[in-house]
Amino acid sequence: MEVLHLDVETVSGADLKKTGAYRYASDPSTDIIVASYRFGKTGEVRRWLPTQPCPIDILDHIKNDGYVAAWNASFERNIWKNILSPRYHWPQIALEKFVCTMAQASYWGLPLSLDMASQAMGGPPKDKEGHSLMLRMSRPRSTNVDGTYEWWHLQDAARYIRLQEYCDQDVRAETHIAYAVPPLPEAERKVYIIDQQVNDLGVWVDTELVSRMQIYATTAKGLLDKEMRNVTGGEAGSCNQVAKILAFIRKTYNGVSSLDKGSVAMALADVHLTGAARRAVELRQMAAKSSTAKLARMTDCVGEGNRVRGMLQYYGAFRTGRHAGRLIQPQNMPRGEIKDTERAIEWMLRGVPAEMLEITFGPILSIVSSCLRGCLAAPKGKTFVVVDFSQIEARVLAWEAGQKDILEVFASGEDVYTYDAKQIGSDSRPLGKVCRLGLGFGMGGPKFQETANSAPYFLGLSLDFSKDAVQGWRKANPYIVGFWYDCQDAAIKAVQSKRNELRPKIYNVGKVDYAMMGDNLVCKLPSGRYLVYRDAMVETDEMGRPRLTYMGVNQFTRKWERQDTWGGKLVENITQAIARDLMVEALMRVWNEGFQVLLTVHDELIVECPETNPKNQLADIERLIRINPKWASDLPTDCDGWVGPRYRK
């Protein structure tokens, strides 16, 4: 049976970018105004309008258990569930019957943008004029006095027809990609289904705490802005006017060219920064901790049952396959500076005056920043069980490279950071930690110095010492260093084999294999999953050495461009990908045992459990996470967990 390929266009008084698909689809003002669809690769593109009954061919398809494919299918699935079925009497369809072409494309190394992915595969480009029209027509044309909306599509027939053509084109682009790359492997299809079920559950948000924190933060931010105006003599009107603040500071102090987090920390460590310039930097640092944007986002996207849904993006980091954060971005919440967040939250909920909070805990904005995670909480009668893979990337790196002494350190329970420090002639555990976490993928002396001297380490290393530390660490970890070069050599040979051999060869490096799949370089991981480097080529650098390149999304320009890669970067991809596979398999074991997994954040698994016997549930979840898959039976993994009513670091 052919797959049904679907794209819908909607209107709403809600802002999709702020609310996310779940909250948007359930908003009373949201409606669908056109759906375009086709069956299979070459079927005729057809349209459905809300004035029409559900098409007979779609009814028959769903009746016969057919699959429905869409780009970012979570959106179409939510629209189908909340609007097409209850409002327009389309038959309900199970989650398992949806196929996400975006997930399929990202697995095979394509970008998450439909336009970029289609063009990368030689498909039709995005209708840019139609896209602009869609953005306009998806919002109300005007709002009436009684709060009802006037809609573009009901008042401008020509633009409405043009929007329908745009929807048709998106179906053509999505369909082209669906058949230009292989399907999502069955093992990953299972991961995607559980990912969607996890997103459907959502995380309960303490909206009362969010509201209290917004009041505290807004008041504190206003006081900082007022002081900034006084300190700068009105040259900067608020702590957000970075360019004006920087210009004021540089009148008396030239040691800073940016006001990002690292530059501010280094400037404040300089005794030559004094007077009004120092205070301006301090004010900027304090204001930058203001988390009003995240608090506002929580308010925007909280939905039914006070839950935020859709915070995880399957294969969001397409180079490694890791989940990416969406909406309130739990992956990049600040660590915070205060320790007793539980008491601070209790006081804020009680409405304790800001002055008392500051006397006890420190600046208000630091309190708010530190307590952000606590807004994600367990509802009444439930608790969080949070379990973290211990030092998983360091363990994986040593395992895949065959660095046996480090594996023995992990297996014995000895502190690996102290061990690393000793290997380079130091007794500083923080130095050993930054070595283990920073040097495994080829970092050089200058970058190591920058990393070691920035938050959260602030080690104050000289460049000469940093260079010596790098060389000392590399000497102590020869198998890891050798793994960088072996992977680079194997990847280059694999690409070259396509040109030189009738049948491309497989080049093995320890636990991974490199080979060509068409024009794409693939790295087969121990789990059997592939990392895909599209349109890989071997070029020559300015020194005449071979240089490996591929097509990918530039992290700075966000465009689909040719990228360089090298041994250390390849190993970083492999390491993070293997860590991802371990996490995913652990998540699936925990889920299949009946536990309600809510999120994965980096190497943490967040589970919502009944309050009864939480320690027993923690022990059960830790046991499940410690089970290694067969392909990693000799990897010394470990985990550590805690139980509590609110998320915390």
HUVENNOR-V117403 format. One record per residue. N is the residue number from 0. SS is DSSP state (hx for helix, st for strand, lp for the rest). PHI is phi in whole degrees, 0 to 359 (999 if undefined). OMEGA is omega in degrees with one decimal (NA if undefined). Layout:
<<N/SS/PHI/OMEGA> <N/SS/PHI/OMEGA>>
This chain:
<<0/lp/999/179.3> <1/lp/293/176.4> <2/lp/281/173.6> <3/st/273/177.7> <4/st/259/-168.3> <5/st/227/169.6> <6/st/219/-178.9> <7/st/236/171.9> <8/st/242/-173.0> <9/st/231/171.1> <10/st/231/-179.4> <11/lp/192/169.0> <12/lp/279/177.3> <13/lp/273/179.2> <14/lp/261/-175.4> <15/hx/303/-177.9> <16/hx/296/-179.3> <17/hx/275/-171.9> <18/hx/271/-171.3> <19/hx/81/-171.7> <20/hx/296/-175.2> <21/hx/293/-179.7> <22/hx/294/-179.5> <23/hx/297/-176.2> <24/hx/294/-179.0> <25/hx/266/179.5> <26/lp/291/-177.5> <27/lp/301/-177.4> <28/lp/277/-176.7> <29/lp/285/178.0> <30/st/214/176.8> <31/st/261/-177.6> <32/st/243/173.4> <33/st/197/171.1> <34/st/231/174.0> <35/st/249/-176.9> <36/st/204/172.7> <37/st/207/176.4> <38/st/253/177.1> <39/lp/71/-172.5> <40/lp/285/-171.2> <41/lp/236/-179.5> <42/lp/298/178.6> <43/lp/296/175.9> <44/lp/281/-177.7> <45/st/243/-179.0> <46/st/234/169.9> <47/st/234/176.5> <48/lp/243/-174.7> <49/lp/297/177.9> <50/lp/279/-174.7> <51/lp/252/172.9> <52/lp/288/176.4> <53/lp/300/-177.7> <54/lp/303/-178.7> <55/hx/300/-177.9> <56/hx/294/176.3> <57/hx/287/177.5> <58/hx/302/179.8> <59/hx/296/-178.9> <60/hx/297/-179.2> <61/hx/291/178.6> <62/hx/301/-178.9> <63/lp/266/176.4> <64/lp/61/178.1> <65/lp/284/179.7> <66/lp/267/177.7> <67/st/240/-179.5> <68/st/250/176.7> <69/st/204/174.3> <70/lp/280/-171.7> <71/lp/57/-171.1> <72/hx/299/177.9> <73/hx/302/179.5> <74/hx/292/179.9> <75/hx/299/179.7> <76/hx/297/179.4> <77/hx/290/176.7> <78/hx/294/178.2> <79/hx/300/-176.1> <80/hx/295/-171.5> <81/hx/265/-175.0> <82/hx/233/-174.9> <83/hx/298/-178.9> <84/hx/286/-175.5> <85/hx/288/-172.9> <86/hx/264/-175.5> <87/hx/242/169.7> <88/lp/65/169.0> <89/lp/286/-179.9> <90/lp/293/176.3> <91/lp/294/-179.4> <92/lp/223/-177.3> <93/lp/288/177.3> <94/hx/308/-174.9> <95/hx/296/-179.1> <96/hx/269/177.8> <97/st/269/176.4> <98/st/241/-179.3> <99/st/261/179.2> <100/hx/293/177.3> <101/hx/295/176.4> <102/hx/297/177.9> <103/hx/301/-178.2> <104/hx/294/-177.1> <105/hx/294/176.4> <106/hx/301/-176.9> <107/lp/268/167.9> <108/lp/86/-179.9> <109/lp/264/-178.1> <110/lp/287/179.8> <111/lp/279/177.4> <112/lp/270/178.7> <113/hx/300/-179.2> <114/hx/298/-178.2> <115/hx/295/-179.2> <116/hx/294/-179.8> <117/hx/296/-179.5> <118/hx/293/178.0> <119/hx/298/-179.0> <120/lp/260/177.6> <121/lp/75/-179.2> <122/lp/268/-178.8> <123/lp/294/178.2> <124/lp/286/175.9> <125/lp/296/175.8> <126/lp/282/-172.6> <127/hx/295/177.4> <128/hx/295/177.6> <129/hx/295/178.6> <130/hx/296/177.6> <131/hx/298/178.4> <132/hx/295/178.6> <133/hx/300/-179.8> <134/hx/299/179.0> <135/hx/288/-172.9> <136/hx/284/179.0> <137/lp/284/179.1> <138/lp/256/179.4> <139/lp/300/174.1> <140/lp/289/176.6> <141/st/199/178.2> <142/st/244/-179.7> <143/lp/282/-178.5> <144/lp/301/-178.1> <145/lp/277/177.2> <146/lp/92/175.8> <147/lp/282/-173.7> <148/st/247/167.4> <149/st/255/-173.4> <150/lp/249/-179.0> <151/hx/301/-171.9> <152/hx/294/178.7> <153/hx/272/-174.8> <154/lp/236/-177.2> <155/lp/220/-173.6> <156/hx/297/-178.0> <157/hx/297/179.5> <158/hx/292/178.4> <159/hx/297/177.2> <160/hx/295/178.6> <161/hx/297/177.9> <162/hx/295/177.9> <163/hx/297/177.0> <164/hx/296/177.0> <165/hx/298/179.2> <166/hx/297/175.8> <167/hx/304/-176.6> <168/hx/295/177.8> <169/hx/295/176.7> <170/hx/296/178.6> <171/hx/298/-179.5> <172/hx/295/-179.5> <173/hx/297/-179.3> <174/hx/294/179.5> <175/hx/302/-179.6> <176/hx/295/-176.4> <177/hx/304/-177.4> <178/hx/254/179.1> <179/hx/270/177.8> <180/lp/237/179.7> <181/lp/296/175.9> <182/lp/296/172.0> <183/lp/296/179.6> <184/lp/305/-174.1> <185/hx/302/179.0> <186/hx/298/178.9> <187/hx/285/174.7> <188/hx/301/177.6> <189/hx/295/177.6> <190/hx/297/-179.4> <191/hx/299/-179.2> <192/hx/298/178.7> <193/hx/293/175.2> <194/hx/306/-179.8> <195/hx/293/178.3> <196/hx/293/176.0> <197/hx/297/178.5> <198/hx/297/178.9> <199/hx/295/179.2> <200/hx/295/-178.8> <201/lp/74/-178.5> <202/st/244/179.1> <203/st/291/-179.8> <204/st/244/176.9> <205/lp/281/-174.4> <206/hx/292/176.3> <207/hx/294/177.9> <208/hx/295/178.3> <209/hx/303/-179.1> <210/hx/297/179.2> <211/hx/298/-178.5> <212/hx/293/177.0> <213/hx/298/179.2> <214/hx/295/179.1> <215/hx/300/-175.7> <216/hx/293/-178.6> <217/hx/296/178.9> <218/hx/296/-179.2> <219/hx/295/179.3> <220/hx/297/177.8> <221/hx/299/178.4> <222/hx/293/178.0> <223/hx/294/178.0> <224/hx/298/179.0> <225/hx/298/179.5> <226/hx/293/177.9> <227/hx/298/177.4> <228/hx/298/-179.8> <229/hx/291/-176.8> <230/hx/296/-176.8> <231/lp/267/-178.9> <232/lp/63/178.5> <233/lp/86/-179.7> <234/lp/293/174.9> <235/lp/242/-176.2> <236/lp/278/179.1> <237/lp/202/179.6> <238/lp/286/178.4> <239/lp/269/-178.2> <240/lp/275/-170.4> <241/hx/300/-176.6> <242/hx/299/-179.1> <243/hx/290/177.5> <244/hx/296/-179.4> <245/hx/298/178.8> <246/hx/298/178.4> <247/hx/295/-178.1> <248/hx/298/-173.8> <249/lp/288/173.3> <250/lp/294/-177.7> <251/lp/238/-176.4> <252/lp/214/-176.7> <253/lp/258/-174.8> <254/lp/277/-179.7> <255/lp/218/178.4> <256/lp/242/-179.1> <257/lp/209/176.0> <258/lp/243/173.5> <259/lp/286/-171.4> <260/hx/303/-178.1> <261/hx/293/-178.9> <262/hx/295/178.7> <263/hx/297/-179.9> <264/hx/298/-179.8> <265/hx/291/179.0> <266/hx/296/-178.7> <267/hx/290/176.1> <268/lp/277/-178.1> <269/lp/267/-178.1> <270/lp/293/-179.7> <271/lp/281/175.5> <272/lp/275/-173.2> <273/lp/225/170.4> <274/hx/61/-176.4> <275/hx/297/179.8> <276/hx/296/178.1> <277/hx/298/-178.8> <278/hx/296/178.0> <279/hx/297/177.7> <280/hx/295/179.1> <281/hx/299/179.7> <282/hx/297/178.1> <283/hx/298/179.3> <284/hx/298/-179.8> <285/hx/294/-177.7> <286/hx/292/-179.3> <287/hx/294/177.7> <288/lp/277/178.6> <289/lp/298/-175.8> <290/lp/252/-177.9> <291/hx/298/-179.7> <292/hx/296/178.8> <293/hx/293/178.7> <294/hx/296/177.8> <295/hx/297/-179.9> <296/hx/295/176.9> <297/hx/300/179.5> <298/hx/296/-177.5> <299/hx/295/-169.2> <300/hx/255/177.4> <301/st/290/-174.9> <302/lp/235/-175.8> <303/hx/305/179.1> <304/hx/70/-179.4> <305/hx/61/-178.5> <306/st/246/171.5> <307/st/262/-178.2> <308/lp/244/177.1> <309/lp/85/-178.3> <310/lp/274/-179.5> <311/st/246/175.3> <312/st/249/177.1> <313/st/302/177.8> <314/st/54/-179.1> <315/st/297/173.3> <316/st/263/-167.1> <317/lp/290/176.9> <318/lp/285/-179.2> <319/lp/237/-178.5> <320/lp/89/179.9> <321/st/291/172.7> <322/st/292/171.3> <323/st/248/178.3> <324/st/276/175.6> <325/lp/227/177.5> <326/lp/61/-177.0> <327/lp/276/172.4> <328/lp/51/-179.9> <329/hx/298/-178.7> <330/hx/291/-177.3> <331/hx/242/173.5> <332/lp/291/-177.3> <333/lp/296/178.0> <334/lp/294/-178.8> <335/lp/88/-174.9> <336/lp/247/-178.3> <337/lp/263/-175.4> <338/lp/270/-172.5> <339/lp/273/-177.1> <340/hx/292/-179.0> <341/hx/298/-179.8> <342/hx/289/178.4> <343/hx/298/178.0> <344/hx/296/178.7> <345/hx/301/-179.5> <346/hx/293/179.4> <347/hx/295/177.9> <348/hx/294/177.2> <349/hx/278/179.7> <350/lp/79/178.4> <351/lp/300/-178.1> <352/lp/305/-177.9> <353/hx/302/-178.8> <354/hx/299/179.5> <355/hx/291/177.2> <356/hx/299/-177.4> <357/hx/292/178.2> <358/hx/298/-174.3> <359/hx/275/-170.1> <360/hx/244/-176.0> <361/lp/119/-177.2> <362/lp/304/-176.3> <363/hx/304/-176.4> <364/hx/292/173.4> <365/hx/291/177.9> <366/hx/296/-179.2> <367/hx/300/179.4> <368/hx/300/-177.6> <369/hx/292/-174.4> <370/hx/261/-177.6> <371/hx/305/-178.6> <372/hx/303/-177.5> <373/hx/294/175.5> <374/hx/291/172.8> <375/st/274/-169.4> <376/st/220/174.8> <377/lp/267/178.6> <378/lp/291/-177.9> <379/lp/304/179.8> <380/lp/87/-179.1> <381/st/237/174.9> <382/st/214/175.3> <383/st/270/164.3> <384/st/241/-175.7> <385/st/241/-178.0> <386/st/233/-175.3> <387/st/241/170.4> <388/st/295/-175.8> <389/lp/280/173.1> <390/lp/47/-169.0> <391/hx/294/-177.8> <392/hx/293/178.3> <393/hx/296/178.5> <394/hx/293/-178.8> <395/hx/297/-179.0> <396/hx/301/179.3> <397/hx/296/-178.0> <398/hx/292/-176.7> <399/hx/290/-179.0> <400/hx/271/-178.7> <401/lp/77/178.0> <402/lp/277/-166.2> <403/hx/293/-178.7> <404/hx/296/178.7> <405/hx/290/176.9> <406/hx/299/178.8> <407/hx/293/176.4> <408/hx/299/179.4> <409/hx/297/-177.2> <410/hx/296/-177.9> <411/hx/278/-176.9> <412/lp/88/177.0> <413/lp/294/-179.6> <414/lp/287/-174.6> <415/hx/290/-178.7> <416/hx/288/175.0> <417/hx/295/178.2> <418/hx/299/179.5> <419/hx/298/179.8> <420/hx/299/179.6> <421/hx/298/-178.3> <422/hx/297/178.7> <423/lp/248/172.8> <424/lp/78/-179.0> <425/lp/231/173.0> <426/lp/246/-178.3> <427/lp/271/177.8> <428/hx/298/177.6> <429/hx/303/177.2> <430/hx/295/178.0> <431/hx/297/180.0> <432/hx/293/-178.8> <433/hx/291/173.8> <434/hx/296/-176.0> <435/hx/295/-176.5> <436/hx/277/-172.7> <437/hx/255/-169.3> <438/lp/258/-174.9> <439/lp/288/-175.4> <440/lp/236/170.8> <441/lp/95/179.4> <442/lp/300/179.0> <443/lp/267/-175.3> <444/hx/301/-179.0> <445/hx/301/179.5> <446/hx/292/177.5> <447/hx/296/177.4> <448/hx/300/179.8> <449/hx/299/-179.7> <450/hx/295/-176.8> <451/hx/293/-176.8> <452/hx/266/179.6> <453/lp/259/176.8> <454/lp/298/4.3> <455/lp/263/-171.0> <456/lp/270/-179.3> <457/lp/51/-174.8> <458/lp/276/177.9> <459/lp/66/-177.4> <460/lp/277/172.5> <461/lp/280/179.8> <462/hx/294/-179.8> <463/hx/298/178.9> <464/hx/298/-179.0> <465/hx/298/178.6> <466/hx/297/178.5> <467/hx/295/179.4> <468/hx/296/178.6> <469/hx/299/-179.1> <470/hx/295/178.5> <471/hx/296/-179.9> <472/hx/293/-179.8> <473/hx/295/178.6> <474/hx/295/-178.6> <475/hx/279/-177.0> <476/lp/232/-172.3> <477/hx/295/-178.3> <478/hx/288/176.4> <479/hx/293/179.3> <480/hx/299/178.9> <481/hx/297/179.6> <482/hx/297/177.3> <483/hx/304/-174.4> <484/hx/289/178.6> <485/hx/294/179.0> <486/hx/293/178.6> <487/hx/298/-179.5> <488/hx/296/-179.1> <489/hx/294/-179.8> <490/hx/295/179.4> <491/hx/296/179.5> <492/hx/296/179.2> <493/hx/297/178.9> <494/hx/295/-179.8> <495/hx/294/-177.6> <496/hx/294/179.2> <497/hx/297/-179.4> <498/hx/277/-171.2> <499/hx/260/-174.8> <500/lp/236/175.0> <501/lp/295/179.0> <502/lp/234/-177.6> <503/lp/306/-177.5> <504/lp/271/173.0> <505/lp/258/-179.2> <506/st/246/-177.1> <507/st/270/171.7> <508/st/227/179.2> <509/lp/60/-174.4> <510/lp/261/-179.8> <511/st/234/177.8> <512/st/235/173.2> <513/st/250/176.9> <514/st/199/175.7> <515/st/260/174.0> <516/st/237/-170.1> <517/lp/68/177.7> <518/lp/269/-172.5> <519/st/251/173.2> <520/st/279/177.0> <521/st/237/174.3> <522/st/243/179.1> <523/st/274/-178.0> <524/lp/276/178.6> <525/lp/303/-179.8> <526/lp/287/-174.5> <527/lp/99/178.2> <528/lp/284/178.5> <529/st/255/160.9> <530/st/262/-171.2> <531/st/241/175.5> <532/st/247/-169.6> <533/st/285/176.0> <534/st/51/-177.0> <535/st/292/179.3> <536/st/220/170.4> <537/st/250/178.6> <538/st/249/-179.6> <539/st/237/178.7> <540/lp/276/-175.2> <541/lp/295/178.4> <542/lp/264/-179.7> <543/lp/82/-179.1> <544/lp/267/178.1> <545/st/294/-177.5> <546/st/229/-177.5> <547/st/270/177.7> <548/st/228/177.6> <549/st/203/177.9> <550/st/268/-179.8> <551/st/201/179.1> <552/st/276/176.4> <553/lp/293/-176.0> <554/lp/295/-177.4> <555/lp/263/-178.1> <556/lp/273/-176.6> <557/lp/62/179.1> <558/lp/253/177.3> <559/st/279/-171.9> <560/st/222/176.1> <561/st/286/-176.6> <562/st/244/169.9> <563/st/271/167.0> <564/st/215/-173.7> <565/lp/206/-172.6> <566/hx/307/-178.6> <567/hx/300/180.0> <568/hx/290/176.5> <569/hx/300/-179.8> <570/hx/292/176.2> <571/hx/299/177.0> <572/hx/301/-179.0> <573/hx/300/-176.5> <574/hx/299/-179.5> <575/hx/293/178.8> <576/hx/292/178.2> <577/hx/293/176.4> <578/hx/299/177.3> <579/hx/297/-178.7> <580/hx/296/176.0> <581/hx/297/179.4> <582/hx/296/-178.2> <583/hx/297/-179.7> <584/hx/293/176.1> <585/hx/294/178.8> <586/hx/302/-177.5> <587/hx/292/176.7> <588/hx/296/-179.3> <589/hx/296/-179.8> <590/hx/297/-176.8> <591/hx/290/173.8> <592/lp/273/175.0> <593/lp/96/178.3> <594/lp/278/-179.7> <595/st/269/176.9> <596/st/282/-177.9> <597/st/256/-173.7> <598/st/204/158.0> <599/st/240/178.6> <600/st/234/-173.2> <601/lp/56/-177.6> <602/lp/252/179.2> <603/st/258/171.7> <604/st/244/-177.5> <605/st/251/-174.1> <606/st/237/175.5> <607/st/259/-175.6> <608/st/231/171.2> <609/st/299/-178.8> <610/lp/295/-177.9> <611/lp/290/176.6> <612/lp/52/-178.1> <613/hx/296/-179.7> <614/hx/294/176.7> <615/hx/294/179.2> <616/hx/292/175.3> <617/hx/300/179.8> <618/hx/298/179.5> <619/hx/295/-178.1> <620/hx/292/176.7> <621/hx/299/178.3> <622/hx/299/-179.2> <623/hx/293/-178.9> <624/hx/289/-178.2> <625/lp/284/177.5> <626/lp/285/178.4> <627/lp/278/171.4> <628/lp/295/-177.4> <629/hx/302/-176.5> <630/hx/287/178.4> <631/hx/229/-173.8> <632/lp/297/-177.3> <633/lp/258/178.6> <634/lp/273/-177.6> <635/lp/283/178.7> <636/lp/273/174.9> <637/lp/204/178.6> <638/st/210/-179.6> <639/st/214/-176.0> <640/st/222/178.1> <641/st/210/179.2> <642/st/237/178.2> <643/st/187/-176.0> <644/lp/281/-177.2> <645/st/227/176.1> <646/lp/289/179.6> <647/lp/206/176.1> <648/lp/266/NA>>
